[in-house]
Every structure is written in structure tokens, then in C-alpha cells.
Amino acid sequence: MNTEKDFSPLTPNIVRALNDKLYEKRKVAALEIEKLVREFVAQNNSTQIRHVIQILASEFALSQHPHSRKGGLIGLAACSIALGKDSGLYLKELIEPVLTCFNDSDSRLRYYACEALYNIVKVARGAVLPHFNVLFDGLSKLAADPDPNVKSGSELLDRLLKDIVTESNKFDLVAFVPLLRERIYSNNQYARQFIISWILVLESVPDINLLDYLPEILDGLFQILGDGSKEIRRMCEVVLGEFLKEIKKTPSSVKFAEMANILVIHSNDLIQLTAMTWMREFIQLAGRVVLPYSSGILTAVLPCLSYDDRKKSTKEVASACNHSLMKLITPEDDEDEDTQSTVSPPREGSPPKSQDDLNVLLPPPVTLDLDGIVQVLDRHLHDSSTGMMTRIAVLKWLYHLYIKTPRKMFRHTDSLFPMLLKTLSDESDEVILKDLEVLAEIASSPAGQTDNSLSCDGKSEVHVTDPVKTGQQLTVVDSSPSTPSMNSYFYKFMINLLNFTLGFVVHYLLSLRSLICLSPPFLYRQLCLLLHAENIFHSMADILLKEEDLKFASTMVQTLNTILLTSAELFQLRNQLKDLHTQESCTLFCCLYRSWCHNPVATVSLCFLTQNYRHAYDLIQKFGDLEVTVDFLMEVDKLVQLIESPIFTYLRLQLLDVENNPYLIKALYGLLMLLPQSQAFQLLSNRLSCVPNPELMRTTDDSQECGAKRPTQAHMDYGELLEHFDRVQSKHLEVRHQRAGRANHPDRKLLL
């Protein structure tokens, strides 16, 4: 330091002592400076005061010589002590040179700077608040200082500054938040700890409403929550817990919409539970405000639903989020935005004159991001790694959306439909059951009645993939069966379901596996619970009538016939067919009959069910002209077993009325003659031996005509039905002979 300069009003002795390497001499100089400044204060000589501070700052604190910098720092602190309550008038000049020394490479000098600033702040107290940002900025750097002495000194200064902020009601939060937002993204552990401690202090001050600025720092808080230090994570959890308490107390003032997306992006294992907890509270407190962010929320929530017990808490909170979000969707979300009435806002300065005027003062209506939601759901369905519970949740969402917003959802049906069909082959029972519910809702929803694919003649082309023909697309003409309660997707569904069944049978043959419980019969039984059984069987019969693979058609008829005769779900349909008293029941019988002709034994059983005993007898008479195989006899065997089941109780009782049911007895004897002398033969023979002698059963009323037929309200051309049976069976015989003639292609046995 050049001591020849004019440093007045500082004396040469003071200047010399400030430049000394010994702390004691610098301390003596500081006391002299304090005495000198007190005199200037007494004289109200602010010019000289500023001059002293300027010399200490520029010539000492900012000097190139380390001892001079130390002298300048202690001199500035002495000025502040001498100024007392008046130090607030000179804080900018006092603080800035000290803060510059925070960046010094010498740790001892950084410590002295920290000590000097502590003395300055201690004297000024609340007067330092206008300079809070620069103080905070400097302290945030010292918080990460590698020297323990510097860190210790900064902690003392930090506590002092926190006390001042807590006591004061003049803290400028608006000016501070941008700096906080910047510093919160520090990766240094000590800096993070420093930031968190300050947020906790500010949050505890009643006069400071940090909640209003939470959207600006929430992302940073969740970043810190993922820190490797348990202590920092614990501190951050406390801060977030305090914020969440305040949010619950004053939800009306919370900016939920601005924070919803922030929660979505944080899926790190360490912070996921907290993010999910916040998300759950947001959904419950904010309600429909979060709907525009539904797709993002689902992206975060759905994978958590498949977590195991190791993440049980996260899974439970995610499930609550999912359930609450689903409840927010209402039928009003099915309305287009352009259909909502609009009201022009009142002119500025004019008071509202009506309720309509008041409505414009409300925020705009919340709109559901349906396209985004469907995209997320579809992506999870396509992802082979998606867990079972997540797949179930996705299907529940789709079902819910088709119930609440069917009109908008049908815009996505063409893209969703193939994957929903593919999901029928899922390995999980629960997934398949839920998938069937979605497909059933699509098929029966009135929103799907108007389909653009229909041509002017009421037909449409449905493209399906044949699993047997290596992915080749088949085109089936939709003949629009009489299913008034269904829509065009119902017929598409039935066609694809048949192709799925065909693929299932082929897969079974190739792998030689036993059929699992979720085989095609199970699917059809479940569908009968979800949709009208009559519609399902009617449409299946229509489609099978056009089926070119006759072997598959026969097997499929056998499957459907077994379901029809044995499933408890089809009790009402069996009753409808049993008497054929209505035109509708007769139409259904004829429809089924034409397809059932692919399987002779199934056709006879259908006639037994509908009490068409004479026609059953006529069919059995024709069995002599058919190619009787082992498979054929096994089917007759099964029919005999069915006749002994509760389903045909009414048929067995009708054997008592011999005179009025001669063709029933003849038909049963016909089956008996077809069978070899097996267990089924003995069973049916024993049953027929119980048929009473008609003479013994004759009543006293002889006026009745023997062999009276039960009345029917509708006429059916049984001769034409027999001709149709002959034509179908001729095709089957031709195909079997063609197969038998192919080398190395033996006829394979299809099992059900």
C-alpha cells in the first residue's frame, strides 16, 4: 500500500496499523476509526463519513495486498459500530466491498469478511432488508465453503439474518423469489441445506405468504427431495409437509393448475411417494381444475398400480389418485366446446346487470384432455411390459370413458378396437373379463349407432385378420343382422371373436396344450352376461353361415350349442326358444338352425330344445345317409348325457304323454339305434324302457284327437329347413373327402 497518498481524515498511524500483518495492530486502528466516525456522527458530517468508508473500501478492502484487505474489513465493521442506528444510511457502501471479499482465495480473508459483515448486520438489523438479496447470494456461496471456519462464521451470520427476517414485517418476498428460484437448483449439498433452511424460516413467518410463489420453487424442492443425503431429504420433507398443510387449510388460494404438471414429471423412486401424495391431495382439493392435466397424471400414476409390496405405500396412494381422477369425469365432458353458450363481457366500468353478466367474471370452463388420456391408455395397452394391475386399470378407464363420454370416445374406437381384441388373449383372467366389458359397451352403446363405414345399402365391409392364414386380411360383408340394441361395432366384434376362436383352436392343436379356463366358451358365456344373449347367438349364426372353413364352422357350432344347452347364463334364451310362441323366437330358431346344420347332432339337440320332435325325427332318419365317424358317435353320446341332465327335464316328462309325443319317442329310438352298445346306449335304453304303455296312460276323455300337435303362432317351412340341412352336409362330405385325399394331411380332431 502506498502510504504517501492522502488518506485524510485517516491519520498516518491508522493507515500504517491497517496495513500491518498483526491482527492486534489492525484492531487498534479499528478502534481509532470508530472514535473518529463517532465524532463525525456527532457533528452530523455525513460527507466525511462517506469519505472514510470510501477510503476503507477502495484503498484497503479492495486492495491487492492481503493484509490491507483485512485492515479494510475490520475498519468497515468499526464504521458500522460507530454509526449505530445511522448505519442504514451507508449500508450499500459498507456491504458491497465486504461481499466482494467473500470470493477471495484466502480462507482467512473470507472468514474476516464474514466476521465484518456479521458486525455490520448486527448493528443495522432491519435496515439491511432492502439489501437482503445480495446478502443471501453471498451467504449461499459461503454455505458451501470448504473451510470449516468460514462455514462456521457464515452459519452465525445466517442465524442472525434469519432472526432479523423473522422479526420484521418489511421483507420483500417479491424481489427475493427470483433469486430463490435460481439458487434452488444448486447440486451442492450444503447449498441445498442452506436453501431449505431459509424456505422453512420464510414459511413459518405469518406475514410472509410463500404459498403464492410455490409454483416457482416446487420443482426445485422435488429435485432436492431426491438428494443422496438423508438429512437434506428429511429437511425437504418437513418443508413440503408444511406447504401441504397450508394447502389443505386454504385450497381456494392455491394455484393447483400451475403445479399439476410439476408433480407429474417427478417419478424418481426417492420422491415418487411424496409426488403421488401431493397429486392425490391436488385432485381431491382442486377437483376438475386438474382435468386438463389428466394425461400427464395418468402417465405417472398407472405404472405405480402394478408395484409389489415393497412399494405398497406408493401403490395405495397412486390407486387413490386414479380413483379420484376418474370420478371427476362427468357426462358434461361429452359436450363439444363450441356448443357451450358464450356471453359477451360487460363494458369496462359498468356493473353486472344479470346472472349472465356475472358468469363472464368466472374462470373459463375446464376442458377434459380426452385425446391425451386415450393416447396414454392406448400406449399402456400396447406395451408388453405393462403390469397386470395397470392393464386392468387402463381397461377400467376405457370402460368409464365410454360410459361418461361415449360420443367423443367413439372417435377413437377404430384405433382402440384392434388392441382391445388382441387383449382377449391376455394371460390374466381379470384382464380378459374387464376387456370383455369394454368391448360389450362399445358394441351396445347408442353412440355407435351412426357409423360412417355403412354404405347406402346398409352394408359395410369389415376387415378382420385370420390367425390361421398367417395374418391375411379377410373381408366379410356385414349383412346387418337384426340386433336393434347393438351398433355396427357389435358385428365387427363378433366376426373378430370368431377369428380369435379359430386362432385359439389352431394354437391348441399346434401346442397340444389343454384348454385353459379362459377358452372361447368362457368368453361367450361372459358376453351373454354383458350383452343380449339373443343378439350374440343371432350374429354368430349369421357369420358362421358364411364361414368357408367348414371344419371350424362345425366345431364352433358344437361349442355354441354346448353353451346354449348348459350355461346358467342362458336360462332366459332357452326359455325363449323352448316354446316358439312368438315370431321373434321362430326367427331366432330358423337363424340358428341354418348355421347349426354344420353339425348334425347339434341340429338335433336344437330341435329337442325347441320341441320340434317330428323335425328331429326327420333329421335322424337322414343320419343313415351321412358319413358316421367316431367323432359323430361321440357327439351322439354327449347328447344322450345331456338328455339326462336337468336342462331336458321337460322332455323326459313329455315321455309320459305317449300319444301326443310319438315323434319324440321315435327320435330317441333313432338315437338309440345309431349308438353302439355302449354305456350311453344302456342309459338311453333304460330311459326308453320307462316309457309307459299308451293304453295304460289313456284317460277317460276319448274325444281328444290322438297325436295332437302343440300350437305355434308362426309358420315355419320345415321342408325347406331339411333341404338346407342336406345342402350343408353335402358340402361337409365333399370337404372331408378332399382332405382325405391329400397326402400327409390327415384329418385332425378338434376338441372342446
Summary of the structure (lengths in Angstrom):
residues: 752
radius of gyration: 44.4
end to end distance: 104.7
largest distance: 152.9
contacts: 2278
relative contact order: 0.03
helix: 71%
strand: 2%
